[in-house]
Amino acid sequence: MRIVIIDDIQMNVTLLEHLIRKIPECEFVTFTDPRKAIDWCRDNEPDLVVVDYMMQDMDGIEFTRLFRSFNHYGSIPVLMVTANNNTGVRHEALISGVSDFLNKPLDNVEFLARAKNLLALRTSHKQLSTHAEWLSQEVRKATAEIVAREQETIFCLARAAEYRDPETGAHILRMAHYSKHIACVLGLPLDQQDLILEAAPMHDIGKVGTPDSILLKPGRLTDEELIIMKQHAVIGYEVLNTGSSHLLKMAAEIALTHHEKFDGSGYPRGLAGNDIPLFGRIVAVADVFDALTSSRPYKKAWSIERATQLMQERAGKHFDPACIDAFFTDFDKVLAIKNKFSDHA
């Protein structure tokens, strides 16, 4: 344990040094200049401060106020030595953060007893802090395990939809990373970027409720079949919007809204503009771009140039212009994602 002694009279410092040597497993640092003591304490954390009240350059109360202003120093005991019995002074000292008092002339037995008691309190506090940090780490580990299990469940759900949908697993990866790219350029916090990366793959989970005759039809859908097909947005929302999982609720929101259009002509609710949740607007851009530039059993892949032209023309109609601008910002990243998660790979 490390004890700091501050007194502007060297003889008093020498006496305190002599007493502290009787306390086992302690070292001490002494100062006759309280300003130098404050500078030292700023960079070195003590376990007990013994400070005189009456000093010329800075009294013990002012020293204690400065000492308490340092981060994490609120629990370090401060023992003030004083010959002043004025109640007002003692009250001010307590308010400034003094833990205990000793009167001059010092009683050696009393000093040792009080110093040991304060050091015992300091030891207990440090042990509690260490235990609290250990608990915090254990909570983080447990939380990480829960999140990992949740992500595994979500991946299984996305794979289940994939097996019924002619779209590939690579599509899920590409559009999820496209979505994160847009969120990043828009300036969303990192936790929101990670959230959309994890939630976006479930955007079409509702297709598990679409009949194969419609989902796998190679030709154009009839009006009646199109109505049934569009129900996958609501089905996906109902599948995912259960329980209290923030990730699943966000995935449910994306499933419900990624087919809405900025001009209000989309489905299932005909939302327009900023009434469409931001994640839905982002995923709409990522999903359509990848659908256009990917091969399917019923169509060939569009060129990057053709898809880019169409999407930019549809800004303000189908797509949020801000999301379009973000998507095509640093477009090399988009192309890198497309190459990394190619259908062949």
C-alpha positions as CSV (number, residue, x, y, z in Angstrom):
1,M,0.0,0.0,0.0
2,R,1.3,3.5,-0.9
3,I,0.9,6.4,1.5
4,V,1.5,10.0,0.7
5,I,2.5,12.4,3.5
6,I,2.1,16.2,3.0
7,D,3.2,18.7,5.6
8,D,5.2,21.9,5.1
9,I,7.2,21.3,8.3
10,Q,9.9,18.7,7.8
11,M,10.0,17.7,11.5
12,N,6.3,16.6,11.2
13,V,7.0,14.7,8.1
14,T,9.9,12.9,9.8
15,L,7.6,11.9,12.7
16,L,5.0,10.5,10.3
17,E,7.6,8.6,8.4
18,H,8.7,7.0,11.6
19,L,5.2,5.9,12.4
20,I,4.3,4.6,9.0
21,R,7.4,2.3,9.0
22,K,5.5,0.4,11.7
23,I,2.7,-0.5,9.3
24,P,3.6,-3.7,7.4
25,E,3.7,-3.9,3.6
26,C,3.5,-0.1,3.1
27,E,5.7,2.4,1.4
28,F,5.5,6.2,1.6
29,V,6.2,9.3,-0.4
30,T,6.6,12.6,1.4
31,F,6.2,16.2,0.4
32,T,6.7,19.6,2.1
33,D,5.2,21.4,-0.9
34,P,1.5,20.5,-1.4
35,R,1.6,21.7,-5.1
36,K,4.3,19.2,-5.8
37,A,2.3,16.6,-4.0
38,I,-0.7,17.3,-6.2
39,D,1.4,17.0,-9.3
40,W,2.7,13.6,-8.1
41,C,-0.8,12.4,-7.3
42,R,-2.0,13.3,-10.7
43,D,0.2,10.6,-12.2
44,N,0.5,8.2,-9.3
45,E,-2.5,6.7,-7.4
46,P,-1.9,6.5,-3.7
47,D,-3.8,4.3,-1.2
48,L,-3.9,6.8,1.7
49,V,-3.2,10.5,1.9
50,V,-2.1,12.1,5.2
51,V,-2.2,15.9,4.9
52,D,-1.7,18.7,7.3
53,Y,-4.5,21.3,7.5
54,M,-2.4,24.5,8.1
55,M,0.1,25.0,5.3
56,Q,1.4,28.2,3.7
57,D,1.0,27.7,0.0
58,M,-2.1,25.6,0.0
59,D,-4.1,24.4,3.0
60,G,-5.3,20.8,3.5
61,I,-8.8,21.5,2.4
62,E,-7.8,23.1,-0.9
63,F,-5.4,20.1,-1.5
64,T,-8.2,17.7,-0.8
65,R,-10.6,19.4,-3.3
66,L,-7.9,19.2,-6.0
67,F,-7.2,15.6,-5.1
68,R,-10.8,14.6,-5.3
69,S,-11.2,16.2,-8.7
70,F,-9.0,13.5,-10.3
71,N,-10.8,10.5,-11.9
72,H,-11.3,7.5,-9.7
73,Y,-9.9,9.2,-6.6
74,G,-13.2,9.5,-4.8
75,S,-12.7,6.4,-2.7
76,I,-9.1,7.0,-1.6
77,P,-9.0,7.8,2.1
78,V,-7.7,11.2,3.2
79,L,-6.6,11.6,6.8
80,M,-6.2,15.3,7.9
81,V,-3.9,16.2,10.8
82,T,-5.0,19.5,12.4
83,A,-4.6,21.6,15.6
84,N,-7.8,23.5,14.7
85,N,-10.9,22.4,16.6
86,N,-13.2,24.9,14.9
87,T,-16.4,23.0,13.9
88,G,-16.8,25.1,10.7
89,V,-13.3,24.1,9.5
90,R,-14.1,20.5,10.1
91,H,-17.4,20.7,8.3
92,E,-15.7,22.4,5.3
93,A,-13.0,19.7,5.3
94,L,-15.6,16.9,5.3
95,I,-17.4,18.5,2.4
96,S,-14.1,18.8,0.5
97,G,-13.6,15.0,0.8
98,V,-11.6,14.4,4.0
99,S,-12.3,11.0,5.4
100,D,-11.0,11.3,9.0
101,F,-9.2,13.7,11.4
102,L,-6.4,13.5,13.9
103,N,-5.6,16.2,16.3
104,K,-2.2,17.6,17.1
105,P,-0.2,16.7,19.0
106,L,-0.4,13.2,17.5
107,D,-1.1,10.2,19.6
108,N,1.0,7.5,18.1
109,V,-1.3,4.6,18.9
110,E,-4.3,6.5,17.6
111,F,-2.5,7.4,14.4
112,L,-1.5,3.8,13.7
113,A,-5.0,2.5,14.4
114,R,-6.8,5.0,12.2
115,A,-4.2,4.7,9.4
116,K,-4.6,0.9,9.5
117,N,-8.4,1.1,9.5
118,L,-8.4,3.5,6.5
119,L,-6.0,1.2,4.6
120,A,-8.2,-1.8,5.4
121,L,-11.2,0.1,3.8
122,R,-9.0,0.9,0.8
123,T,-8.1,-2.8,0.4
124,S,-11.7,-3.8,0.6
125,H,-12.7,-1.2,-2.0
126,K,-10.0,-2.4,-4.4
127,Q,-11.1,-6.0,-4.0
128,L,-14.7,-5.0,-4.7
129,S,-13.6,-3.1,-7.7
130,T,-11.6,-6.1,-9.0
131,H,-14.6,-8.3,-8.3
132,A,-16.9,-5.9,-10.1
133,E,-14.6,-5.9,-13.2
134,W,-14.5,-9.7,-13.1
135,L,-18.3,-9.8,-13.0
136,S,-18.5,-7.3,-15.8
137,Q,-16.2,-9.5,-17.9
138,E,-18.3,-12.5,-17.2
139,V,-21.5,-10.7,-18.2
140,R,-19.8,-9.6,-21.4
141,K,-18.8,-13.2,-22.1
142,A,-22.3,-14.5,-21.4
143,T,-23.8,-11.7,-23.6
144,A,-21.5,-12.6,-26.4
145,E,-22.6,-16.2,-26.2
146,I,-26.2,-15.2,-26.3
147,V,-25.6,-13.0,-29.3
148,A,-23.7,-15.8,-31.0
149,R,-26.6,-18.2,-30.5
150,E,-29.0,-15.6,-31.8
151,Q,-26.9,-15.1,-34.9
152,E,-26.7,-18.8,-35.5
153,T,-30.5,-19.0,-35.3
154,I,-30.9,-16.1,-37.7
155,F,-28.5,-17.7,-40.1
156,C,-30.5,-20.9,-40.0
157,L,-33.7,-18.9,-40.8
158,A,-32.0,-17.1,-43.7
159,R,-30.7,-20.5,-45.0
160,A,-34.2,-22.0,-44.7
161,A,-35.6,-19.3,-46.9
162,E,-32.7,-19.6,-49.3
163,Y,-33.4,-23.3,-50.0
164,R,-36.9,-22.3,-51.2
165,D,-35.8,-19.2,-53.1
166,P,-33.9,-19.3,-56.5
167,E,-31.7,-16.5,-55.0
168,T,-28.3,-17.7,-53.7
169,G,-26.7,-17.5,-50.3
170,A,-24.1,-15.2,-51.9
171,H,-27.0,-12.7,-52.5
172,I,-27.7,-12.6,-48.8
173,L,-24.1,-11.9,-48.0
174,R,-23.7,-9.3,-50.8
175,M,-26.8,-7.3,-50.0
176,A,-26.1,-7.4,-46.3
177,H,-22.6,-5.9,-46.8
178,Y,-24.0,-3.4,-49.3
179,S,-26.4,-2.3,-46.6
180,K,-23.6,-1.9,-44.1
181,H,-21.7,0.2,-46.7
182,I,-24.7,2.5,-47.1
183,A,-25.1,2.8,-43.4
184,C,-21.4,3.7,-43.0
185,V,-21.5,6.4,-45.6
186,L,-24.7,7.9,-44.1
187,G,-22.7,8.2,-40.8
188,L,-24.7,5.7,-38.7
189,P,-22.9,4.6,-35.5
190,L,-20.9,1.4,-35.8
191,D,-23.4,-0.6,-33.7
192,Q,-26.1,0.4,-36.2
193,Q,-23.9,-0.6,-39.1
194,D,-23.4,-4.0,-37.5
195,L,-27.1,-4.4,-36.7
196,I,-28.1,-3.9,-40.3
197,L,-25.4,-6.3,-41.5
198,E,-26.9,-9.0,-39.2
199,A,-30.6,-8.2,-39.8
200,A,-30.6,-7.6,-43.6
201,P,-30.1,-11.3,-44.5
202,M,-33.6,-12.0,-43.2
203,H,-35.3,-9.5,-45.5
204,D,-37.1,-12.2,-47.5
205,I,-37.7,-14.8,-44.8
206,G,-41.4,-14.5,-45.5
207,K,-40.9,-16.4,-48.7
208,V,-41.1,-19.6,-46.7
209,G,-44.9,-19.0,-46.8
210,T,-45.0,-18.5,-50.6
211,P,-46.2,-21.5,-52.7
212,D,-43.5,-23.2,-54.9
213,S,-45.7,-22.7,-57.9
214,I,-45.3,-19.0,-57.5
215,L,-41.9,-18.7,-55.9
216,L,-40.2,-20.9,-58.5
217,K,-42.2,-19.9,-61.5
218,P,-39.8,-19.1,-64.4
219,G,-42.1,-16.8,-66.2
220,R,-44.0,-13.6,-65.4
221,L,-46.5,-13.8,-62.5
222,T,-50.1,-13.1,-63.0
223,D,-51.8,-10.3,-61.1
224,E,-53.3,-12.9,-58.7
225,E,-50.0,-14.6,-58.2
226,L,-48.3,-11.2,-57.6
227,I,-50.7,-10.4,-54.8
228,I,-49.8,-13.7,-53.1
229,M,-46.1,-13.1,-53.7
230,K,-46.3,-9.7,-52.1
231,Q,-47.6,-11.3,-48.9
232,H,-44.1,-12.5,-48.1
233,A,-43.3,-9.0,-46.6
234,V,-46.1,-9.3,-44.0
235,I,-45.3,-13.0,-43.4
236,G,-41.7,-12.2,-42.7
237,Y,-42.7,-9.5,-40.3
238,E,-45.0,-11.8,-38.4
239,V,-42.3,-14.6,-38.2
240,L,-39.6,-12.3,-36.9
241,N,-41.6,-9.8,-34.8
242,T,-41.7,-12.1,-31.7
243,G,-40.1,-11.9,-28.3
244,S,-37.9,-9.1,-27.2
245,S,-34.8,-9.5,-29.4
246,H,-33.8,-6.1,-30.8
247,L,-32.1,-7.8,-33.7
248,L,-35.1,-9.8,-34.7
249,K,-37.4,-6.8,-34.3
250,M,-35.1,-4.8,-36.6
251,A,-35.1,-7.7,-39.1
252,A,-38.9,-7.8,-38.9
253,E,-39.0,-4.1,-39.7
254,I,-36.7,-4.6,-42.7
255,A,-38.8,-7.6,-43.9
256,L,-41.9,-5.5,-43.8
257,T,-40.6,-2.3,-45.4
258,H,-37.8,-3.1,-47.9
259,H,-40.4,-3.3,-50.8
260,E,-41.8,0.1,-50.0
261,K,-40.9,2.9,-52.5
262,F,-39.9,6.4,-51.8
263,D,-42.8,7.8,-53.9
264,G,-45.4,5.7,-52.0
265,S,-46.0,3.2,-54.8
266,G,-44.5,0.2,-53.0
267,Y,-46.0,-2.5,-50.8
268,P,-47.4,-3.7,-48.4
269,R,-48.5,-0.4,-46.8
270,G,-47.7,2.2,-49.5
271,L,-45.4,4.2,-47.2
272,A,-43.6,7.2,-48.7
273,G,-40.4,9.2,-48.0
274,N,-39.1,9.3,-44.5
275,D,-42.2,7.4,-43.3
276,I,-40.3,4.3,-44.5
277,P,-37.9,3.3,-41.8
278,L,-34.3,4.1,-42.6
279,F,-33.2,0.4,-42.6
280,G,-36.0,-0.4,-45.0
281,R,-34.8,2.3,-47.4
282,I,-31.2,1.2,-47.2
283,V,-32.0,-2.5,-47.8
284,A,-34.2,-1.6,-50.7
285,V,-31.2,-0.1,-52.5
286,A,-28.9,-3.0,-51.6
287,D,-31.4,-5.7,-52.5
288,V,-32.4,-4.3,-55.9
289,F,-28.9,-3.6,-57.0
290,D,-27.8,-7.2,-56.3
291,A,-31.0,-8.6,-57.9
292,L,-30.3,-6.6,-61.1
293,T,-26.6,-7.6,-61.3
294,S,-27.1,-11.3,-60.5
295,S,-28.1,-14.2,-62.7
296,R,-31.3,-16.1,-61.9
297,P,-32.9,-19.1,-63.5
298,Y,-35.4,-16.7,-65.1
299,K,-33.0,-13.8,-66.2
300,K,-29.5,-12.9,-67.0
301,A,-27.4,-10.5,-64.9
302,W,-27.5,-6.9,-65.9
303,S,-24.2,-5.0,-66.4
304,I,-23.0,-2.8,-63.7
305,E,-23.4,0.3,-65.9
306,R,-27.0,-0.6,-66.8
307,A,-28.0,-1.3,-63.2
308,T,-26.3,1.9,-62.0
309,Q,-28.1,4.0,-64.6
310,L,-31.5,2.6,-63.7
311,M,-31.0,3.0,-60.0
312,Q,-29.9,6.6,-60.3
313,E,-32.8,7.3,-62.5
314,R,-35.1,5.8,-59.9
315,A,-33.8,8.0,-57.0
316,G,-36.7,9.9,-55.5
317,K,-39.1,7.4,-57.0
318,H,-38.3,3.9,-56.0
319,F,-35.3,4.8,-53.8
320,D,-34.3,7.3,-51.1
321,P,-31.9,9.7,-53.0
322,A,-29.7,9.9,-49.9
323,C,-29.3,6.1,-49.8
324,I,-28.6,6.1,-53.6
325,D,-25.9,8.8,-53.1
326,A,-24.4,6.8,-50.2
327,F,-24.4,3.6,-52.1
328,F,-22.5,5.0,-55.1
329,T,-20.0,6.8,-52.8
330,D,-16.7,5.0,-52.9
331,F,-18.2,2.5,-55.4
332,D,-15.0,0.5,-55.4
333,K,-16.1,-0.9,-52.0
334,V,-19.3,-2.1,-53.6
335,L,-17.4,-3.8,-56.4
336,A,-15.1,-5.3,-53.9
337,I,-18.1,-6.8,-52.0
338,K,-19.5,-8.1,-55.2
339,N,-16.3,-9.9,-56.1
340,K,-15.6,-11.2,-52.6
341,F,-19.1,-12.8,-52.3
342,S,-19.5,-14.0,-55.9
343,D,-22.0,-16.8,-56.6
344,H,-19.1,-19.0,-57.8
345,A,-17.1,-18.4,-54.6
